[in-house]
C-alpha cells in the first residue's frame, strides 16, 4: 500500500538538468514511491479544467475567445446538465465518478448524516465511500495530479493523487504558478509524469455570487479563466505530448429575489422532532422519529400553496432529480425535501447570484462543457447531456478500466474518435 505524506513542503520536482534550474514549490504535496507502469507510460494525457459557476452561456456572453476557438475545433455542448442539487461539492464529485450525488453520498455543500450524527466536512475521509477517477487511475498504476480540484486533497479509500495541492479557495494563486507547475509535471520522466491532471478555478463562482451573473466583475472573471485556459493549452502543446482537454463547470448561476425569501412555516415542525438543514435553494428535514414525518409533511404541503416552495416526501421526489429515497444510498438526503421555487431562496440575506435549483426548470444553473485534442472528433456541437456522462469519456481517453457508474456511455461514443 502506498504511503502518502500529508506535508511535503519545499519540494524539488526534479533536477536542474531536466528544466535548466530547480523549481521550489512551497505548497505542493507529493506521494513518494509511485511510478507509471510501462503500459501506462504509452497512454494519452488528459487535462480536466473546471471553472466553478461558469454558466453554460458565459463563453459567448463574455467573449471567451480561447474557449470558443478551441471548442470550435473540437466539441462544444449547448449546455451540460448538473446533478441535483446544482452546487459545488456534489457536482465536482459527479464529474470525476460518474455518480449522482444520491449514489456518491455527497448530497450537498452542507448536509447531515443521521447515522454519523454530524454535518458534512469536505476535509474528512469518512464522507467519501466512493472512488473518483484519480484513485481508479492510481490503482492501475497511472499517476495523477490535482491543482485545487474540489475534495481531491482529502484521502479517499486511503489514497490521494500522486501530486496535489491542498484546496484553498481564498488563496490568490497566480496563473504563472499554475503554468509553471503544469510545465514541471509534463517535463517529468515518463514513469513519474501524471496522465490525468485536474485544475480548478473558483473565480466565476465568487464574482457571480457577490455581483450577479450579469455584472462586469463576473465578465472579468470569465475572461481571466479564459486567459488561463489559453496558457494551459499553450504550455501543454509545447510539451509535444498527446494532451487532451476538457473544460467543465460544476453548475451555472442565476439572479434571485433577495427581498422575498421562501418561508417554511415554523408550525410545521419542531427542532425537537427534526434536524433541518438549509442549502439556500433546498431544505432537508431529518426526522428524529418516523412518526413525525407525515404530520409535518401535511403542514408543509398546506404552506406550499403560497407558491414559494415545493415539498416532497423522500419517496416522491421527481425521478429526474435522482434525489429520492430509492436513490439515497447513504441515507443522507432526509425524510422530507423542501425545494424553493426560483427566484426565491430560503436565505433572507441571499447573494445576488445563486445556484442549487433544478437544472431542468432553471436553465441558468446549467453548466459548460468544451473539449478538444487528438482524442476528440472535430467541429462538433452537441445537445445538452447529464454531467455523469463525462466520467466514461475520461476513462476511455486514458485507457483505464472505469468503475460502474450512472452514465450510459453515450457521450463517449458521440464525441470520441
C-alpha positions in Angstrom: 0.0 0.0 0.0 1.3 3.4 -0.9 2.3 5.7 1.9 1.2 9.3 1.5 2.8 12.3 3.1 0.5 14.9 4.4 3.0 17.7 4.4 5.8 17.6 1.8 6.9 21.2 1.6 9.7 22.8 -0.3 9.6 20.1 -2.9 12.1 20.0 -5.7 10.3 18.4 -8.6 13.4 17.2 -10.5 16.9 18.1 -11.2 18.1 21.2 -12.9 19.4 19.2 -15.7 15.8 18.5 -16.7 14.5 22.0 -16.8 17.5 24.3 -16.6 17.1 25.2 -12.9 15.4 23.7 -9.9 11.9 24.8 -9.1 10.9 25.2 -5.4 7.2 24.8 -4.6 6.1 25.6 -1.1 2.6 24.2 -1.3 2.6 21.1 -3.4 2.3 17.6 -1.9 3.8 14.5 -3.4 3.2 10.9 -2.5 6.5 9.1 -2.6 7.4 5.9 -4.4 4.7 5.8 -7.2 5.5 5.2 -10.8 3.6 4.7 -14.0 3.7 1.2 -15.2 5.3 0.5 -18.5 1.9 0.2 -20.3 0.6 3.4 -18.8 3.5 5.5 -19.9 2.3 5.0 -23.5 -1.3 6.3 -22.8 -2.6 9.7 -23.8 -2.8 12.7 -21.4 -5.9 14.5 -20.2 -6.2 17.9 -18.6 -9.6 18.5 -16.8 -10.3 22.1 -16.0 -13.3 23.4 -14.0 -14.4 27.0 -13.8 -16.7 27.0 -10.8 -20.0 28.6 -11.6 -19.0 29.1 -15.3 -22.6 29.3 -16.7 -23.3 27.5 -19.9 -23.6 30.7 -21.9 -20.8 32.7 -20.3 -18.2 32.0 -23.1 -20.5 33.6 -25.7 -21.9 36.2 -23.4 -18.5 37.5 -22.3 -16.4 36.6 -25.4 -14.2 33.9 -24.0 -12.1 33.8 -27.2 -9.9 30.8 -26.3 -12.7 28.5 -25.2 -14.7 29.5 -28.2 -11.8 28.9 -30.6 -10.7 25.6 -29.1 -14.2 24.2 -28.9 -14.9 25.3 -32.5 -12.1 22.9 -33.5 -13.4 20.2 -31.1 -16.5 19.7 -29.1 -19.0 22.4 -27.8 -22.1 21.4 -25.9 -25.2 23.6 -25.8 -25.0 23.1 -22.1 -24.2 20.4 -19.5 -26.9 19.4 -17.0 -25.5 19.4 -13.5 -26.7 16.8 -11.0 -29.2 17.9 -8.3 -28.6 19.9 -6.2 -26.7 22.1 -8.6 -24.0 23.1 -6.1 -20.2 22.6 -5.9 -19.2 19.5 -3.9 -21.9 17.1 -5.4 -21.1 18.1 -9.0 -17.4 18.0 -8.8 -17.7 14.5 -7.5 -20.3 13.6 -10.1 -17.9 14.6 -12.9 -15.0 12.5 -11.6 -17.0 9.5 -10.5 -20.0 9.3 -12.9 -22.3 9.1 -9.9 -25.3 11.1 -9.0 -25.0 12.7 -5.6 -27.5 10.3 -4.1 -25.2 7.5 -5.1 -21.9 9.1 -4.1 -23.2 10.3 -0.7 -22.1 13.8 -1.4 -25.6 15.2 -1.5 -24.9 18.9 -0.9 -22.4 21.5 0.0 -23.7 21.1 3.5 -25.8 18.2 4.7 -26.4 15.9 7.7 -25.8 12.2 8.2 -28.2 10.8 10.8 -26.1 7.7 11.3 -22.9 9.7 11.9 -24.9 12.4 13.7 -22.7 15.1 12.2 -22.6 17.6 9.3 -20.5 17.2 6.2 -17.0 18.4 6.2 -15.1 18.0 3.0 -11.7 17.5 4.7 -12.9 14.3 6.4 -12.4 11.0 4.7 -15.4 9.4 6.3 -17.8 11.1 3.9 -16.2 9.6 0.8 -17.2 6.0 0.3 -17.0 6.1 -3.5 -14.0 6.3 -5.8 -13.1 9.2 -8.1 -11.1 8.8 -11.3 -7.7 9.7 -9.8 -7.9 6.8 -7.4 -9.0 4.4 -10.1 -6.1 5.5 -12.2 -3.6 5.3 -9.4 -4.8 1.7 -8.6 -4.0 0.9 -12.2 -0.5 2.4 -11.9 -1.3 5.6 -13.8 -0.1 8.8 -12.0 -2.5 11.7 -11.4 -2.3 15.3 -10.3 -4.6 17.9 -8.9 -4.3 21.7 -8.6 -7.1 22.6 -6.2 -9.7 20.2 -7.6 -12.5 20.2 -5.0 -12.1 17.4 -2.4 -9.0 15.9 -4.2 -6.8 16.8 -1.2 -9.0 14.6 1.1 -7.9 10.9 1.3 -10.5 8.6 -0.2 -10.1 4.9 0.4 -6.8 5.7 1.9 -5.4 7.3 -1.3 -4.7 10.7 -2.8 -3.4 11.8 -6.2 0.3 11.5 -6.6 0.7 15.2 -6.9 -1.8 17.6 -5.3 -2.4 21.0 -3.8 -4.4 21.5 -0.7 -7.6 23.2 -1.8 -7.7 26.8 -0.7 -10.2 29.0 -2.5 -9.1 32.0 -0.5 -5.5 31.8 -1.6 -4.7 34.0 -4.6 -2.7 31.7 -6.8 -1.3 33.5 -9.8 -1.7 31.8 -13.2 2.1 31.9 -13.5 2.4 29.4 -10.7 -0.2 27.1 -12.2 1.5 27.2 -15.6 4.9 26.6 -14.0 3.5 23.6 -12.2 1.9 22.2 -15.3 5.2 22.6 -17.2 7.0 20.8 -14.4 4.5 17.9 -14.4 4.7 17.4 -18.1 8.5 17.6 -18.1 9.0 14.8 -15.6 10.4 11.5 -16.7 7.7 9.4 -18.3 7.5 7.0 -15.4 6.8 9.9 -13.0 4.7 12.1 -15.3 0.9 12.4 -14.4 -1.5 11.4 -17.2 -4.6 12.8 -15.5 -4.3 16.5 -14.4 -7.1 18.4 -12.9 -7.3 22.2 -12.4 -9.9 24.3 -10.5 -10.7 28.0 -10.8 -13.2 29.5 -8.3 -13.3 33.0 -9.8 -16.6 33.0 -11.7 -18.5 31.5 -8.8 -17.2 34.1 -6.3 -18.0 37.0 -8.6 -21.3 35.6 -9.7 -22.5 35.2 -6.1 -21.3 38.6 -5.0 -22.2 40.7 -8.0 -24.6 38.5 -10.1 -24.2 36.8 -13.4 -24.7 40.0 -15.4 -22.1 42.1 -13.6 -18.8 43.4 -15.1 -16.9 41.7 -12.3 -18.3 38.3 -13.5 -17.3 39.2 -17.1 -13.8 39.9 -15.9 -13.7 36.5 -14.1 -14.7 34.8 -17.3 -12.0 36.5 -19.2 -9.4 35.6 -16.6 -10.3 31.9 -16.7 -10.4 32.0 -20.5 -6.9 33.5 -20.5 -5.7 30.8 -18.1 -7.2 28.1 -20.3 -5.2 29.6 -23.2 -2.0 29.5 -21.3 -2.6 26.0 -20.1 -3.3 24.9 -23.6 -0.1 26.5 -24.9 2.0 25.0 -22.2 0.7 21.5 -22.8 1.0 21.8 -26.6 4.6 22.9 -26.2 5.4 19.7 -24.4 4.9 17.7 -27.6 2.8 15.2 -25.7 -0.7 13.9 -26.9 -2.7 16.0 -24.5 -6.5 16.2 -24.5 -8.5 18.9 -22.8 -11.9 19.0 -21.1 -13.3 22.3 -19.7 -16.4 22.0 -17.5 -18.2 23.8 -14.8 -20.0 22.3 -11.9 -23.1 24.5 -12.3 -24.3 27.9 -13.5 -25.6 30.9 -11.8 -28.9 32.8 -11.7 -30.1 36.1 -10.2 -32.6 35.6 -7.4 -35.1 37.6 -5.3 -33.2 38.9 -2.4 -36.1 40.6 -0.6 -38.8 37.9 -0.6 -37.4 34.6 0.6 -39.3 31.3 0.6 -40.5 30.7 4.1 -41.2 27.4 5.7 -44.0 27.7 8.3 -42.5 27.3 11.8 -45.5 25.4 12.9 -44.8 22.6 10.5 -42.0 21.1 12.6 -40.1 21.5 15.7 -36.3 21.2 16.4 -37.1 18.5 18.9 -38.6 16.5 16.1 -36.3 17.2 13.1 -32.8 18.1 12.2 -33.3 20.8 9.5 -30.5 21.6 7.0 -30.9 24.6 4.7 -28.9 24.7 1.4 -30.2 28.1 0.1 -32.4 26.5 -2.6 -33.3 23.2 -0.8 -34.1 22.2 2.8 -33.6 18.7 4.0 -35.5 17.5 7.1 -34.3 14.5 9.0 -36.9 13.1 11.4 -35.8 12.0 14.9 -38.7 9.6 14.9 -40.6 8.3 11.8 -43.9 9.2 13.4 -43.1 12.9 12.9 -42.8 12.7 9.2 -46.4 12.6 7.9 -47.9 15.3 10.1 -45.0 17.7 9.3 -45.3 16.9 5.6 -49.0 17.7 5.6 -48.5 21.0 7.3 -45.6 21.8 4.9 -47.8 20.8 1.9 -50.5 23.2 3.1 -47.9 26.0 3.4 -46.7 25.3 -0.2 -50.0 26.7 -1.5 -48.4 30.2 -1.1 -46.2 29.2 -4.1 -42.7 29.8 -2.7 -41.7 26.2 -2.4 -42.5 22.6 -3.3 -42.4 19.8 -0.7 -41.9 16.1 -1.2 -41.7 13.0 0.9 -38.4 11.3 0.1 -40.2 8.6 -1.8 -41.9 11.2 -4.0 -39.1 13.4 -5.3 -39.3 13.8 -9.1 -37.4 11.0 -10.7 -35.4 13.2 -13.0 -33.6 14.6 -9.9 -32.3 11.2 -8.7 -32.6 12.6 -5.2 -35.3 10.5 -3.6 -35.4 7.6 -1.1 -34.8 4.8 -3.7 -31.6 6.5 -4.8 -30.3 7.5 -1.4 -27.5 5.0 -0.9 -26.0 6.7 2.2 -29.3 7.9 3.7 -28.2 11.5 3.7 -31.0 13.2 1.8 -33.6 13.3 4.5 -37.2 12.3 5.1 -38.8 15.5 3.7 -37.3 17.6 1.0 -38.4 21.2 0.5 -37.4 22.9 -2.7 -37.5 26.7 -3.2 -39.2 27.9 -6.3 -36.9 30.1 -8.4 -36.3 33.0 -8.0 -36.8 32.6 -4.3 -34.4 31.0 -1.8 -34.6 30.1 1.8 -31.9 32.7 2.7 -33.4 36.1 3.6 -30.0 37.7 3.0 -29.2 35.8 -0.2 -26.4 36.8 -2.5 -27.3 38.4 -5.8 -26.4 35.2 -7.7 -27.3 31.7 -6.5 -27.4 28.2 -7.8 -28.8 24.9 -6.5 -32.0 24.9 -8.4 -33.5 22.1 -10.6 -31.5 22.4 -13.8 -34.4 21.1 -15.8 -36.6 24.0 -14.7 -34.0 26.8 -14.3 -31.7 26.8 -17.3 -29.4 29.4 -15.7 -27.9 26.8 -13.4 -26.7 24.7 -16.3 -23.0 24.2 -16.8 -20.4 24.4 -19.6 -18.7 21.7 -21.5 -15.9 22.1 -24.1 -13.4 19.6 -25.2 -10.5 19.4 -27.7 -7.4 17.4 -28.5 -6.4 14.4 -30.5 -8.9 12.0 -29.0 -11.9 14.1 -29.9 -13.9 14.5 -33.1 -13.7 17.9 -34.7 -16.2 20.7 -35.3 -19.0 19.1 -33.4 -21.8 20.9 -31.5 -23.8 18.6 -29.2 -27.1 18.7 -27.3 -27.3 19.0 -23.5 -26.4 16.0 -21.5 -26.0 15.0 -17.9 -22.6 15.5 -16.2 -22.3 11.9 -15.1 -21.5 11.1 -18.7 -18.1 12.8 -18.5 -16.6 10.1 -16.4 -16.7 7.4 -19.2 -15.2 9.9 -21.7 -12.2 10.4 -19.4 -11.6 6.7 -18.6 -11.8 5.9 -22.3 -9.3 8.6 -23.3 -6.9 7.4 -20.5 -7.3 3.8 -21.4 -8.2 2.7 -17.9 -10.9 0.5 -16.6 -13.6 2.6 -15.1 -16.0 1.6 -12.3 -19.8 1.1 -12.7 -21.5 4.5 -12.7 -24.7 6.3 -13.7 -23.5 7.3 -17.1 -24.8 5.5 -20.2 -21.7 5.8 -22.2 -23.4 7.6 -25.0 -21.4 10.8 -24.7 -18.1 8.9 -25.2 -19.4 7.3 -28.3 -20.7 10.6 -29.7 -17.6 12.8 -29.2 -14.5 10.5 -29.2 -12.9 9.4 -32.4 
